Each structure stands twice: as structure tokens, then as C-alpha cells.
Amino acid sequence: MNPKLQADIAGCRAAHRRLAASMADVTEEVARQRSRLPGWTVGHVLTHLARNADSVRRRLDGVARDEVVDQYPGGYDGRAADIANGAGRPAPELVADVLATAAAVDAAWDLVPDEAWVRYTRSVSGALVPADALAFSRWREVEVHHADLGLGFGFEDWSEGFVADELPRALATVPGRLADVAARRQLCAWLLDRAWSPGPLSLETWG
């Protein structure tokens, strides 16, 4: 196992522990409250985290058998149905689901043969991705959606390792996400630390 993969797995495990700590006070009232994601309650986000964990474990099992496995049965529609159907469960069931599925992922990392990490699996979009990309993908999912829960953990609490890896990826998407060339110039000036340039762009600027 290469050092990058080891670091991603360690980061994912640490993120799981932080998420578990945040879920300690999830009551029925908390589970029904709005999350930071439009249209989703805390229950929706927790259910998504659990089903995403299932998708990681299932694909790790697949590469260990040298089989290409779909991320979600039924694709995007199946994913959406699972989240909608699970979001209203009692709070203890939601929390137990997230804890159990995260533990299953953490156990699965150690069961993948070294030669299997270069094998491919399939994302929900249908793209083939190498198995060794799943560790960072899951880490990212947990860090980002942990903040989406709105339970006192925010982007300010993201781990340094996650931000160091994710920030260059996110910056690479900037040119295609800005609405017009003026907005791209504005961001470029700010990144170049020009004191006379406007501050960070408002969300309305993004396409």
C-alpha cells in the first residue's frame, strides 16, 4: 500500500471518529431539523452517509473478488430512493446505521489485497475509477457532509490533511464555474493578493 493511500485511509478513519462524536447528541428533534443542504434534514444527511459507506464497502469487496461493482444499485434513482426512504427513521436507528456502516468501511480497508488497489470500480455516474481513489472519496464525503449536518462542526474544523488535498482539486474547477470573464478576472486579482482588488466573490457570482 502506497503512502498516499495509507494517509487517505487514516484520514477517513479519523473523520469517522469525529463524526461519531458529533452524533452523540442527535435526538428526534435534531434528526428532523433542517441541515445546511437545501431540502435535506439531518436525517437525510445521516442516511446518505450510511448508504455511501455501503457503496464503498461493496466496491471494496468487488475489487477484492476482481469484479467491477456499481456504486449504488439503481444508479442515481436508487440512491435518491434509499435516502428518502431512510431519512425519517428514529434518531437512534439513524445514528446506529452511520456508526455500523462506517465501522464496516474501516474494517474493509484491511481486507483488500495489495494487488487489488489498481483494479477498477464504477461510480454512480458510470465512470470507472481505481480502487485506491475510494479512500479519499470517502474521506471527502465524511468531512463535507459532517459540516452539512449543522451540528457544531463546520468547514473551520476540516482536517488540515483533507484541505491540503482537496483545495487544489477545488481550485482546478474554478474557471468553469465562474459565470463570466469579469468574475474570473476578479478572483485572479484577489488570488494574486492585489490590495486594490475586491474581496472574495459572493456566491451569486458562481454559475
N, C-alpha and C positions, 0 to 999 in steps of 0.2 A: 504494500500500500504506500503510495507516494505521500510526501509531507503535506501537500495541499489538501489531499483527500482526508488525511488524518486531522488536519486543522478544521476542516469543514464539519467533520463528524463531531469533534469536540465542541465546536461552536453550537451545533444543533443540540447536543445533549445539554449544554449549559442553558440554552434558550428554553428547552423543555422544563428545566428546573425553575427558571424564573416564572414561566407561565403557570406552573403548578402553584407557586407561592401566591400569585395574583388571584387564582381561582378559589383560594381558601374561604373567602367571604362571599361567594356567589350564592345569593338567596333567590327565592322565587321572584321577588320584586326586581332584583338586579338582572336576572335572566330575561325578564320581559322588557327591560328598558331599552331605549334606542342605543345602538352602538354608534361609532363615528362613521360607519358606512351607510350611505343613504338607503333606506328601505330595509335595513337589517337590524334586528335586535341582537343583544348579546348572545341569545340562544342560537341565532343563525351563525354568528361568527364561530362559536364553540363547535357547532355541528360541522361547519366547514373544516375547521382544524382537525377534527377527528376523522372525517372522510378523506381529507388529504393525506393524513397519516396512513390510513388504509391503502391509499393509492401508492404510496412509497413502498410500504411493506410488500404489497402484491407484486410490484415490479421488481423489487429486490429478489423475491422468491423466484420470479420468472427468469431473471438473468442467471441465477444460480443453477436453474434447470436448462439454461441455454434456450429459452423461449422468449419471444417478444410479446409482452403483455400490455394491453391498453391501460391507460391511467384510470379511467372511470368507465365502468360498464354503462353503455348507453350514451357515452360521449357527454357533450355539454348538457343535453336534456336530462340524462341520468344524474349528472352532478347536481343540477338545479333541483330536481325532484327529491333527491336524498336530503339536501339542505332544508328545503321547505317542509318535508315530512318530519324531520328530526328537530326542528328549531323549538317546537312547543313542548318538548318533553320536560318532566320535572327537573329542577335545578340539580339535585344530587345525581340524576342519571346523565345529564349533560356533562358534568364535571368528571364523573367516573369514566365516561366514554373517552374524553380527551386524555385523561391520565393513562388509561389502559392502552389506547392506540399509540400514544407517544412512547410508552414503555416497550411496545412491540417493535416499533421502529428502531429504538435504541438497541434492542437485542438483535434485530435483523442485520445491523451493520456488521456484526462479528461473524455472521454465518455465510457471508458472500465469499466464495473462493477468490483468491488474488487474481486469477486469470479471467474472472467474470466481469471485473470492473470496466473492461474495454468493450463489453458487449452492449448492444443497443436495446432500448426500450422505447415505448411510444407515449408521447404526451397527449393531452386531451385534444390538441389541435391536429393530431395525426403525424406530427413531426417525430422523426427518430432522434433520440438523444442518448449519449453514452451513459452507462450506469453511474459512472463516477460524478456525473453532474447532479445526481439526485440529492447528494448530501447538502450542497449549498442551496439547492432549490428548496428543500425542506427547511433549512435554517432560515432562509429569507421569508418563507411563508409564516413561520412562527414569530419571528421578530416583528414583521409588518402587521400581522393580524393581532398580535398581542397589544400593540398600540391602538389598533382599531377598536378593541373592546371598550376602551374608555374607562378602565378600572384603576387609574392612577399610574399606569405605565404609558409613557409617551415616547416620541422619537428621541427625546433627550436622553432616554435610558437605553437606547440601542447600544449594543456592544461595539467597542472600537474595531474589533476584527471584522464584524459584519459591515460596518460603514466603510472601512478601508477597501473591502472587496466590492461592495455594491455601488459606491459612489461613482467610480469610473464607468460602470455599466450604465448607470442612470444618465450620466452626463453625455454619453455617446448617443442617447436618444433625443437630446435637446433640439438639434437642428430640425428634425422632422416634426417636433411637437409645437414649435413656436408658430404663432398664427401668421406672421408676416416678416418681411426682411427688417423692418424698423425694430421689431421686438428682438430679433436676433442680434442686431447691432447694439441695442441697449444692454442685453445680457453680456455680450462680448466686452463692452466697455467696463461693465461692473466687475467682471472676472479679471480684467486687466488692472483693476484697482485704480481706476481713474476717479479722483475725488470729486470731480465735477459731474460725474455720471449719475443717473438716477439710482436709487436703491434697488433691492431685489424686486423682480417683477411680481405683480399681483397675479392671482390665479386666473383672473379673467383674460390674461394675455395668452394663456395656453390654449392650443386648439384641441 
